[in-house]
Amino acid sequence: MTARSKIKVLLIDNHLLVLDGLKAVLETFDHIEVAGTAGLAQTGLDIGREVRPHVVLMDINMPKLNGIDAIELFRKELPDARIVMLSMHDSREYISSSVMRGAAGYILKDVSSDEIVSAIETVAGGGTYFSSGVVDVLMERENGSDTHSLTPRERDILGLIGSGRSNKEMAEALGITPATAETHRKNLKRKLGIATTAGLIRYALDHGIGVKAG
């Protein structure tokens, strides 16, 4: 996707009023193209195979196949698409399950249209996005949570990873080289017994480490 190309978005929600409202709002932005809409996850997947969206904005509570269970199907069938969950639920279980399955973002339905657009822009650019209400839930963690005695620097690195930062971005933020940032990432995986970066992101979210909106 080039800087000048539009962000193709697929909207999936079984509430027609929500679907129509989202479509109407997003179509007012010149850099966003609503490539398709669907009321069911499976229908959305069928449309997605045809339109190849950059971002899928999907509700969680839907009949037949819920949004969380659908994430893995979308990741398999549309590996280049970034998935953002749009929900009225600020449940830690829903949020963590969405991230574990591969969602790049989670926003609540009561956010402003500008925040929805910010989420779309952020995940389309390779980042992760969690609305402020979601961050509040993630930060509600008891002080005694098990973080395996992470050092302050390790917590900084993990927080940046949880925010979707690349090695280059982490290096710039912390004044280190990208190679050193990658070494920290590998050390964290080994120390926490986590094999993937997605696993590190989920760990950071579950423990409220360095999580920031946007």
HUSUL-V460125 format. One record per pair of residues at least 12 apart in sequence whose C-alpha atoms are under 10 Angstrom apart, sorted by the first residue. I is the first residue (numbers start at 1). J is the second residue. Records with the same first field share a line. If there is no record, write none. Layout:
# HUSUL-V460125
I=J, J
This chain:
# HUSUL-V460125
1=54, 124, 125
3=31, 125
4=31
5=31, 32, 33
6=29, 30, 31, 32, 33, 34, 54
7=30, 31, 32, 33, 34, 35, 53, 54, 55, 120, 121, 124, 125
8=31, 32, 33, 34, 35, 36, 51, 52, 53, 54, 55, 56, 81, 120, 124
9=23, 26, 32, 33, 34, 35, 36, 37, 48, 51, 52, 53, 54, 55, 56, 57, 81, 82, 83, 120, 124
10=23, 33, 34, 35, 36, 37, 38, 44, 45, 47, 48, 51, 52, 53, 54, 55, 56, 57, 58, 81, 83
11=23, 34, 35, 36, 37, 38, 39, 41, 44, 48, 53, 55, 56, 57, 58, 59, 84, 86
12=36, 37, 38, 39, 40, 41, 42, 43, 44, 45, 56, 57, 58, 59, 60, 62, 67, 85, 86
13=37, 38, 39, 40, 41, 44, 57, 58, 59, 60, 61, 62, 67, 86, 87
14=37, 38, 39, 40, 41, 58, 59, 60, 61, 62, 63
15=38, 39, 40, 59, 61, 62
16=37, 38, 39
18=59, 109
19=37, 38, 39, 59
20=37
22=34, 37, 57, 113, 116
23=35, 36, 37
25=113, 114, 116, 117
26=113, 114, 116, 117
29=117
31=121
32=117, 120, 121
33=53, 54
34=53, 55
35=47, 48, 50, 51, 52, 53, 54, 55, 56
36=48, 50, 51, 52, 53, 56
37=56, 57, 58
38=58
39=58, 59, 62, 63
40=58, 59, 61, 62, 63, 64, 65, 66, 67
41=58, 59, 60, 62, 63, 64, 65, 66, 67, 68, 69, 70, 71, 73, 74
42=64, 65, 66, 67, 70, 73, 74
44=56, 58, 70, 74
45=70, 73, 74, 77, 78
46=74, 77
48=74, 77, 78, 81
49=74, 77, 78
52=77, 78, 79, 80, 81
53=78, 80, 81, 82, 83, 124
54=78, 79, 80, 81, 82, 83, 120, 123, 124, 125
55=80, 81, 82, 83, 84, 104, 119, 120, 121, 123, 124
56=71, 74, 78, 81, 82, 83, 84, 85, 86, 103, 104, 120, 123, 124
57=82, 83, 84, 85, 86, 87, 105, 106, 107, 116, 119, 120
58=70, 71, 83, 84, 85, 86, 87, 103, 106
59=84, 85, 86, 87, 88, 106, 107, 108, 109
60=85, 86, 87, 88, 89, 94, 98
61=86, 87, 88, 89
67=85, 86, 87, 98
68=85, 94, 95, 97, 98, 99, 100, 101, 102, 103
69=97, 98, 101
70=98, 101
71=83, 84, 85, 97, 98, 99, 100, 101, 102, 103
72=98, 100, 101, 102, 103
73=101
74=102, 103
75=101, 102, 103
80=124
81=104, 123, 124
82=102, 103, 104, 105, 120, 123, 124, 125, 126, 127, 128
83=98, 99, 102, 103, 104, 105, 106, 120, 123, 124, 128
84=98, 99, 102, 103, 104, 105, 106, 107, 116, 119, 120, 123, 128, 129, 130
85=98, 99, 103, 104, 105, 106, 107, 108, 109, 130
86=105, 106, 107, 108, 109, 110, 111, 116, 131
87=106, 107, 108, 109, 110
88=107, 108, 109, 110, 111
89=107, 108, 109, 133, 134
90=106, 107, 108, 109, 133, 134, 135, 136, 137, 138
91=134, 137, 138
92=134, 135, 137, 138, 140, 205, 206
93=206
94=106
95=107, 130, 134, 135, 137, 138, 202, 205, 206
96=138, 201, 202, 203, 205, 206
97=202
98=202
99=128, 198, 199, 201, 202, 203, 205
100=198, 199, 201, 202, 203
101=198, 202
102=198, 199, 202
103=123, 128, 129, 198
104=119, 120, 122, 123, 124, 126, 127, 128, 129, 130, 164, 198
105=119, 120, 122, 123, 127, 128, 129, 130, 131, 134, 214
106=119, 128, 129, 130, 131, 132, 133, 134, 135
107=119, 129, 130, 131, 132, 133, 134, 135, 213
108=130, 131, 132, 133, 134
109=131
110=131, 133
111=131, 132, 133
115=129, 130, 131, 132, 214
116=129, 131
118=131, 214
119=131, 213, 214
121=214
122=164, 214
123=164, 214
126=164, 165, 166
127=162, 163, 164, 165, 166, 214
128=161, 162, 163, 164, 165, 201, 213, 214
129=163, 164, 211, 212, 213, 214
130=163, 211, 212, 213, 214
131=212, 213, 214
132=212, 213, 214
133=213
134=211, 212, 213
135=205, 208, 211, 212, 213, 214
136=208, 211, 212, 213
137=205, 206, 208
138=204, 205, 206, 207, 208, 209, 211, 212
139=205, 206, 207, 208, 209, 210, 211, 212
140=206, 207, 208
141=206, 207, 208, 209
142=207, 208
143=207
145=206, 207, 208
146=207
147=192, 203, 204, 207, 209
148=191, 192
149=191
150=188, 191, 192
153=174, 184
154=184, 185, 187, 188
155=188, 204, 209, 210
156=170, 173, 174, 209, 210
157=170, 171, 173, 174, 181, 182, 184, 185, 188, 209, 210
158=170, 184, 185, 188, 189, 197, 200, 201, 203, 204, 205, 209, 210, 211
159=200, 201, 203, 204, 205, 207, 208, 209, 210, 211, 212
160=173, 174, 201, 204, 209, 210, 211, 212
161=185, 197, 198, 200, 201, 202, 204, 209, 210, 211
162=197, 198, 199, 200, 201, 202, 203, 204, 205, 206, 208, 209, 210, 211, 212
163=201, 204, 205, 209, 210, 211, 212, 213, 214
164=197, 198, 201, 214
166=178, 181, 182
167=179, 180, 181, 182, 183, 184, 185
168=180, 181, 182
169=181
170=182
185=197, 200
188=200
